[in-house]
Structures are given as structure tokens and as C-alpha cells.
Amino acid sequence: MPAAKLDLSAPLAADPATLPDGNSPDLELVIAGPEELQHCNLLNFASWAGPLSAEAYLRREEHLYATGLSQNGGLSSWMLVDKNDQKSPRTILAACESFRKRALVASRTAREVKDSWAFGIGSVYCREEYRGKGYAVRMMAELRKKLEYWQQKRGLRTDFSVLYSDIGKKFYAKNGWIPYTSSHVSLPAKRSVQQSSKPRMLVTKDLAELCQKDEQILRQVMNDFSSQNHDFRLAWIPDATTMQWHHAREEFLSLELLEKFPEIKGALMESANGKSTWCIWSRVFSKNQKENVLYILRIVIEGEDHTGERVDSEHVEQIAACLSAAQEEAAIWGMSSVDMWNPSPTVFAGCRKIHPASEIIHRDQESIACMNWYGERPGTERVEWVANEKFGWC
Ligand SMILES: CC(C)(COP(=O)(O)OP(=O)(O)OC[C@H]1O[C@@H](n2cnc3c(N)ncnc32)[C@H](O)[C@@H]1OP(=O)(O)O)[C@@H](O)C(=O)NCCC(=O)NCCS
């Protein structure tokens, strides 16, 4: 018997007039069941499928679901529903997802760095027919409460959650997610870049060891309590599991769209004293091919002055060589540019070296990094976000 054809039409909308108000006591945030999850994806497909068909988009979501970041409860798919809705599947009033991720939190007063599980939030969605009724705002308020103790050891709270807003700085700030610096530098893709020294190109099997090294360096950076400018500092751990999730996305899209596997994942330069500079990247494909971008997920410069006060010329040379290799890789893949988020002064100097017109762009609408700090006295504690780079995005 032939397999039943998958129904790819979005679920029909209920008459909005029959639905509860956004601040009704009958609304609750629940975990979506498998069929409901498929409905969420069929609804948000229009916003996020990019160049993929509905069928390929559902397959990509399954592919991502199989990654280490999503497995074992890493991914939670939430939806706002009416408690009295007895149907199966239930009517989805709004939906979103959270990823549990490893993080470090440093307290200046306690002079300690602790490991933490925090949350990245993504795919915030309300179907067009239900917009403007307050469902998204209500969902975020419920999510904020829910995540505080979600998947923590008994009695413990999480420290923070993060999201990357594509709708400016106000919507999420009203709900407790405060915008942080969201800048980037964009280098044009460029073929046959002349380089005196060529970096080593990185492939998947190189990443686990480099990520471990990166984590050790980051722990040292977080352990420096000399600055008086903050009470707490936080950082996502740029681990191999996180990189693998980004690479699962690019691999799926590369194979689907171009039937080509993206072998090269980054570039590394080693200096005479054995210290290294490297970057890890991932290709991001858009509906409009001209907007495809090679994103630098993470840059590590061993021995970099993390206060940003001192820029070492050898580091600048090394990062310039790695970024030149990224430009070349972007050109090979027909991409428009190489983008990196919140570059340090050393990284920016490297950009200027290979592209003197480089400038730091501050975004005010898309991919705004926003953070909700639970803390002891939220709103009064000064919290610095360390290593706020693209790898943290979800
Ligand atoms: C963004 C979205 C979830 C809002 O859903 P919604 O149910 O209409 O939102 P609510 O009714 O709860 O909230 C309305 C408030 O949000 C604001 N808002 C809604 N959409 C907005 C947008 N695209 N940009 C900025 N603000 C927006 C409204 O101005 C209104 O503000 P006010 O209360 O100060 O008047 C919905 O438009 C959507 O799903 N969009 C497509 C996907 C998307 O962009 N998601 C966000 C990714 S970061």
C-alpha cells in the first residue's frame, strides 16, 4: 500500500471572536505534542523556511531535533492554549521553543564562576489571524515564569534566558528581555585572496578539541574579577554540541539546495609560541541567494587582552589571515559576505587590515541579543554578557 501523503496545509484557524482574551485566566503554557508540534511548524513555515519547501522545512526540523542540543529534553516546544480546549490537537494561540544550554555565570561579590543551565528562546510565533490579541505577550510572561525552575536540580533556579529579536528592541524588553549590544562587521566575499601565510582549514573532527580549549580559556576570562563595571558576568559555553547544531542546519541546507557538503568549518593560525587564533563558521542560506552569508560563529585568540585595551599586532595578522580564508570560502560558495557579531578591538583591527572600509554596524531591528536575568535583585544588578557571538543564536 502506498504511504499516506503528508498533509502540508496549515491547520485551519478558529474564528478569533470565539477565542479567549490574551489576559484570560484560562490560558496556559504547555508542551506541544507531536502532532501539535507539526502544526506549529506548518504555521511558522511562512516566516522561517527561507528557501525550503514546507516538506523540506519539516524534514529540517526533524534533522535538528536529532542533534545533541535538542535531544534528552534539550529542546522544549511550548504553546499557549486555552485550558478548556479538549480537542486533539489543541488550538495553538501562540508558540515558541526553548533550548537548555550550558553557561557560565561569574559573581563579583562571591568571586566565583559557576556552571549553569540557561535557556535560549526561539521561534516566537502567533498566526496572523490571532495577532493583536495579546497572546504573544502573555506567552512570554508565562514562559519567563516557567523557565525559572525548568529542568533545574530540585530547588535551584536558572540564572538567565536569552533570545534574538527580529522585531526590534521594545517588544521583548516590556517582558523582561533587555537588549544588549548587537553589532556586526560584514566583509565582502572575495576569491583568491593573496596571503603571506595560509591558515589551516578546520573540519568537523577538529572542533571538539578546539571547543574544549576555548572553554578553558573562557573560564579563565570569567575568573578575572578586576573590573568594577559589573556585578555578574555570563556567557554561553561555546561547546561542540552547540557548533554541531549550527552545522546540522548548514549541512541540511547545503545538501538540499546545492547537493554539496560543507566540509570546511573554520580556519586556524598557529604562532611561533604555540598559541593559536581560530574561527569557526557556518553558512546561512536565505530565500534570496544574494543574501547568503558565511557567519563566523566564534573567534578565539589565545592570549588576547580581553579588556580590549591592548591590541597585539601579531594577533591582528593572525585573525586577518583566518578572516581572509573565510572570505575565500564565502566566495567559493557564492555567498555575499562574511559576517561576525560584536567583534573585539583586535578582531575589528583584523577586519580593517583586509578590508579598510570595514565598519561596525549597530542593528536596531534584527537579531537583537536580549537577555532576561533572574538574579537576586533583577533590575538593580549590572550584568555583562561575555562572548556575545553568533554561536549563541538559536
Ligand atoms: C511578533 C508576534 C509573535 C506578535 O504576536 P501578537 O500576538 O500580535 O502580539 P501581541 O498581541 O501579544 O502583542 C501586541 C504588541 O506587540 C507589538 N508587536 C506585534 N508585532 C510586532 C512586530 N512585528 N514588531 C514590533 N512590535 C510588534 C504590537 O505593537 C503590540 O504592542 P503594544 O502592546 O505596545 O501595542 C507575531 O506578529 C508573529 O508571529 N510574527 C511573525 C514571526 C515573528 O516575527 N516572530 C518574532 C521573532 S523574534
Ligand as a Chemical Component Dictionary entry (heavy atoms), coordinates in Angstrom:
data_LIG
# 
_chem_comp.id                   LIG 
_chem_comp.type                 NON-POLYMER 
_chem_comp.pdbx_formal_charge   0 
_chem_comp.three_letter_code    LIG 
# 
loop_
_chem_comp_atom.comp_id 
_chem_comp_atom.atom_id 
_chem_comp_atom.alt_atom_id 
_chem_comp_atom.type_symbol 
_chem_comp_atom.charge 
_chem_comp_atom.model_Cartn_x 
_chem_comp_atom.model_Cartn_y 
_chem_comp_atom.model_Cartn_z 
_chem_comp_atom.pdbx_ordinal 
LIG C1  C1  C 0 5.652  39.039 16.740 1  
LIG C2  C2  C 0 4.366  38.297 17.005 2  
LIG C3  C3  C 0 4.694  36.981 17.746 3  
LIG C4  C4  C 0 3.439  39.175 17.853 4  
LIG O1  O1  O 0 2.253  38.462 18.104 5  
LIG P1  P1  P 0 0.910  39.184 18.595 6  
LIG O2  O2  O 0 0.024  38.108 19.157 7  
LIG O3  O3  O 0 0.385  40.051 17.543 8  
LIG O4  O4  O 0 1.418  40.096 19.752 9  
LIG P2  P2  P 0 0.543  40.610 20.990 10 
LIG O5  O5  O 0 -0.859 40.818 20.554 11 
LIG O6  O6  O 0 0.763  39.716 22.158 12 
LIG O7  O7  O 0 1.306  41.955 21.318 13 
LIG C5  C5  C 0 0.994  43.095 20.645 14 
LIG C6  C6  C 0 2.135  44.065 20.889 15 
LIG O8  O8  O 0 3.263  43.597 20.185 16 
LIG C7  C7  C 0 3.712  44.562 19.252 17 
LIG N1  N1  N 0 4.123  43.872 18.035 18 
LIG C8  C8  C 0 3.458  42.913 17.381 19 
LIG N2  N2  N 0 4.129  42.563 16.273 20 
LIG C9  C9  C 0 5.244  43.330 16.239 21 
LIG C10 C10 C 0 6.332  43.463 15.334 22 
LIG N3  N3  N 0 6.408  42.721 14.225 23 
LIG N4  N4  N 0 7.280  44.367 15.633 24 
LIG C11 C11 C 0 7.249  45.118 16.736 25 
LIG N5  N5  N 0 6.224  45.050 17.635 26 
LIG C12 C12 C 0 5.238  44.171 17.374 27 
LIG C13 C13 C 0 2.471  45.388 18.974 28 
LIG O9  O9  O 0 2.827  46.674 18.512 29 
LIG C14 C14 C 0 1.807  45.445 20.318 30 
LIG O10 O10 O 0 2.440  46.398 21.140 31 
LIG P3  P3  P 0 1.590  47.303 22.178 32 
LIG O11 O11 O 0 1.042  46.320 23.194 33 
LIG O12 O12 O 0 2.625  48.228 22.768 34 
LIG O13 O13 O 0 0.545  47.950 21.360 35 
LIG C15 C15 C 0 3.630  37.961 15.663 36 
LIG O14 O14 O 0 3.436  39.154 14.943 37 
LIG C16 C16 C 0 4.387  36.981 14.766 38 
LIG O15 O15 O 0 4.260  35.777 14.940 39 
LIG N6  N6  N 0 5.123  37.470 13.769 40 
LIG C17 C17 C 0 5.854  36.644 12.796 41 
LIG C18 C18 C 0 7.020  35.889 13.435 42 
LIG C19 C19 C 0 7.968  36.801 14.189 43 
LIG O16 O16 O 0 8.435  37.805 13.670 44 
LIG N7  N7  N 0 8.264  36.426 15.454 45 
LIG C20 C20 C 0 9.178  37.144 16.289 46 
LIG C21 C21 C 0 10.542 36.650 16.078 47 
LIG S1  S1  S 0 11.708 37.445 17.117 48 
# 
loop_
_chem_comp_bond.comp_id 
_chem_comp_bond.atom_id_1 
_chem_comp_bond.atom_id_2 
_chem_comp_bond.value_order 
_chem_comp_bond.pdbx_ordinal 
LIG C1  C2  SING 1  
LIG C2  C3  SING 2  
LIG C2  C4  SING 3  
LIG C2  C15 SING 4  
LIG C4  O1  SING 5  
LIG O1  P1  SING 6  
LIG P1  O2  DOUB 7  
LIG P1  O3  SING 8  
LIG P1  O4  SING 9  
LIG O4  P2  SING 10 
LIG P2  O5  DOUB 11 
LIG P2  O6  SING 12 
LIG P2  O7  SING 13 
LIG O7  C5  SING 14 
LIG C5  C6  SING 15 
LIG C6  O8  SING 16 
LIG C6  C14 SING 17 
LIG O8  C7  SING 18 
LIG C7  N1  SING 19 
LIG C7  C13 SING 20 
LIG N1  C8  SING 21 
LIG N1  C12 SING 22 
LIG C8  N2  DOUB 23 
LIG N2  C9  SING 24 
LIG C9  C10 SING 25 
LIG C9  C12 DOUB 26 
LIG C10 N3  SING 27 
LIG C10 N4  DOUB 28 
LIG N4  C11 SING 29 
LIG C11 N5  DOUB 30 
LIG N5  C12 SING 31 
LIG C13 O9  SING 32 
LIG C13 C14 SING 33 
LIG C14 O10 SING 34 
LIG O10 P3  SING 35 
LIG P3  O11 DOUB 36 
LIG P3  O12 SING 37 
LIG P3  O13 SING 38 
LIG C15 O14 SING 39 
LIG C15 C16 SING 40 
LIG C16 O15 DOUB 41 
LIG C16 N6  SING 42 
LIG N6  C17 SING 43 
LIG C17 C18 SING 44 
LIG C18 C19 SING 45 
LIG C19 O16 DOUB 46 
LIG C19 N7  SING 47 
LIG N7  C20 SING 48 
LIG C20 C21 SING 49 
LIG C21 S1  SING 50 
# 
